[in-house]
Amino acid sequence: MKRILLFLICACFTIVANAQSNVDSSIIYVQIPPKMKINDKIFVVNKTPNLIVHMVVALPNEEGSMESLGSSSYITPNKTVEIASFDNNGLKKLRGKTIAVKAKGIKTSIEIQGKRVNVLDVDNQKFNVEMVNSLKNEDFLYDFKTIIYEANHDLYIELHSKGKNSIMDF
């Protein structure tokens, strides 16, 4: 009996380890408190020193797929963007649920046409899709953390630097 129990425990650990290895580590899962008074809109606040090229907020379902709640592109540092609006207090359905957040940022200093430039200087000249497509994979960041809160019955998701792309790394 002990051997069977030990075998089952080992099998469970193996299944969990394999399931976790298939998870996209750049997706941040955030639990919305059940009593959070959210009703109407979702906002994203970029509290990083990085340009956020694209970000998505989604609701995971039981099958493992995601239902998009909203997205935005080209969010500059310290900018707040509305990414979704719900009629009839439709945002209430998120209370007590887990949402998924994924953000793709650009490092603060990148190489464009053989020249090192500050991304925020480029942004003033309208950072475009062609510029993003010319970047290398190592110019992009996915390592962010989030803070959520409610204001005026809206959900705010703040993106913060994490790890080596800290606000103090310049």
matplotlib code that plots the C-alpha trace (Angstrom):
import matplotlib.pyplot as plt

x = [0.0, 2.8, 4.5, 1.3, 0.9, 4.5, 4.1, 1.0, 2.7, 5.7, 3.4, 1.6, 4.9, 5.9, 2.6, 2.8, 6.4, 5.6, 2.6, 4.7, 7.4, 4.9, 3.8, 4.9, 7.0, 6.4, 2.7, 1.8, -1.3, -3.1, -6.0, -8.7, -10.0, -13.6, -14.6, -12.8, -15.3, -14.6, -17.4, -16.5, -13.0, -9.5, -6.5, -2.8, -0.2, 3.4, 5.5, 8.7, 11.5, 10.7, 8.4, 5.8, 5.4, 2.4, 0.5, -2.6, -4.9, -6.9, -9.1, -7.9, -10.6, -10.7, -9.5, -6.3, -7.1, -7.4, -10.3, -9.0, -10.2, -8.1, -4.8, -2.7, 0.5, 3.2, 2.7, 5.4, 6.7, 4.3, 1.4, -2.0, -4.1, -7.7, -7.6, -11.2, -14.7, -17.6, -21.3, -23.8, -21.0, -19.7, -16.3, -17.9, -17.5, -13.8, -14.2, -12.5, -11.1, -7.5, -6.4, -3.4, -1.2, 1.7, 3.8, 6.5, 8.8, 11.9, 15.2, 15.9, 18.9, 18.9, 20.7, 19.0, 20.8, 24.1, 23.7, 22.9, 19.9, 17.6, 14.2, 12.4, 14.2, 13.0, 9.4, 9.3, 9.8, 6.9, 8.2, 6.8, 6.2, 9.1, 11.5, 10.2, 10.6, 14.2, 15.1, 16.8, 15.3, 17.7, 16.3, 12.9, 11.9, 9.1, 10.2, 7.6, 5.6, 2.1, 0.2, -3.6, -6.0, -9.4, -10.1, -13.6, -14.8, -12.2, -9.4, -5.9, -3.0, 0.4, 3.4, 6.7, 10.3, 11.5, 15.0, 17.8, 15.6, 15.1, 14.1, 17.5, 19.5, 20.7]
y = [0.0, 2.4, 1.6, 2.4, 5.7, 6.6, 5.8, 8.0, 10.9, 10.6, 10.4, 13.6, 15.5, 14.4, 15.5, 18.9, 19.4, 18.6, 20.9, 23.8, 23.3, 24.1, 27.3, 30.6, 32.2, 35.7, 35.5, 37.0, 35.5, 37.9, 37.0, 39.6, 39.9, 38.8, 42.0, 44.4, 47.0, 46.9, 47.5, 49.4, 49.7, 48.3, 50.6, 49.8, 52.1, 51.8, 52.4, 51.1, 53.0, 51.0, 51.5, 48.7, 47.6, 45.4, 44.1, 41.9, 41.1, 37.9, 35.6, 32.0, 29.3, 25.6, 24.4, 26.3, 28.9, 32.7, 35.1, 38.5, 41.3, 44.1, 45.0, 48.1, 49.0, 51.6, 52.6, 55.0, 55.3, 56.8, 56.7, 55.3, 53.7, 52.4, 49.0, 47.8, 49.1, 47.0, 47.9, 47.3, 46.8, 43.8, 43.9, 42.5, 39.0, 39.2, 39.4, 36.4, 35.2, 35.0, 37.1, 36.7, 39.7, 39.7, 42.7, 43.0, 45.9, 47.3, 48.0, 51.6, 51.7, 49.8, 49.7, 51.1, 51.3, 50.6, 53.4, 53.1, 55.3, 55.9, 54.4, 57.4, 59.7, 57.4, 57.5, 61.2, 60.6, 58.1, 54.6, 52.5, 48.9, 49.0, 50.0, 47.3, 44.6, 45.7, 45.0, 41.9, 39.4, 40.6, 44.1, 43.0, 42.4, 40.3, 40.4, 42.6, 42.5, 43.9, 45.6, 45.8, 48.2, 49.7, 53.4, 54.8, 51.2, 50.6, 48.0, 49.4, 47.2, 48.8, 47.3, 47.5, 46.6, 43.3, 41.9, 43.4, 45.9, 47.8, 51.5, 52.2, 50.5, 53.3]
z = [0.0, 0.8, -2.5, -4.4, -2.5, -3.1, -6.8, -7.1, -5.4, -7.7, -10.7, -9.6, -9.2, -12.7, -14.2, -12.5, -13.5, -17.2, -17.2, -15.8, -18.4, -21.1, -19.5, -21.1, -18.3, -19.7, -18.9, -15.5, -13.7, -11.3, -9.0, -8.9, -5.3, -5.0, -3.3, -5.6, -6.7, -10.5, -13.0, -16.1, -17.6, -17.7, -17.7, -18.0, -16.5, -17.7, -14.6, -16.4, -18.1, -21.3, -24.3, -24.1, -27.8, -27.1, -24.2, -23.7, -20.8, -21.1, -19.1, -19.1, -19.5, -18.4, -21.8, -21.5, -24.1, -23.4, -24.0, -24.8, -22.5, -24.1, -25.6, -26.5, -28.3, -27.9, -24.3, -23.3, -19.7, -17.2, -19.7, -18.7, -21.4, -21.4, -23.0, -22.5, -21.5, -20.4, -20.7, -17.8, -15.2, -17.2, -15.6, -12.4, -14.0, -13.2, -9.5, -7.9, -11.2, -12.4, -15.4, -17.6, -18.5, -21.1, -22.0, -24.7, -24.0, -25.7, -23.8, -23.1, -25.4, -28.8, -32.1, -35.1, -38.5, -36.8, -34.2, -30.5, -29.6, -26.6, -27.3, -25.8, -28.3, -31.1, -29.7, -30.1, -33.8, -33.8, -33.3, -36.1, -37.0, -39.5, -36.7, -34.3, -37.1, -37.6, -33.9, -32.6, -30.2, -27.4, -27.7, -26.3, -22.7, -21.2, -17.6, -15.8, -12.6, -12.0, -9.3, -9.6, -7.9, -8.3, -8.8, -9.8, -10.2, -12.9, -12.9, -13.1, -14.0, -13.4, -15.2, -13.2, -14.1, -12.7, -12.5, -14.6, -16.4, -13.2, -13.1, -11.6, -14.4, -16.6]

ax = plt.figure().add_subplot(projection="3d")
ax.plot(x, y, z, "-o")
ax.set_aspect("equal")
plt.show()
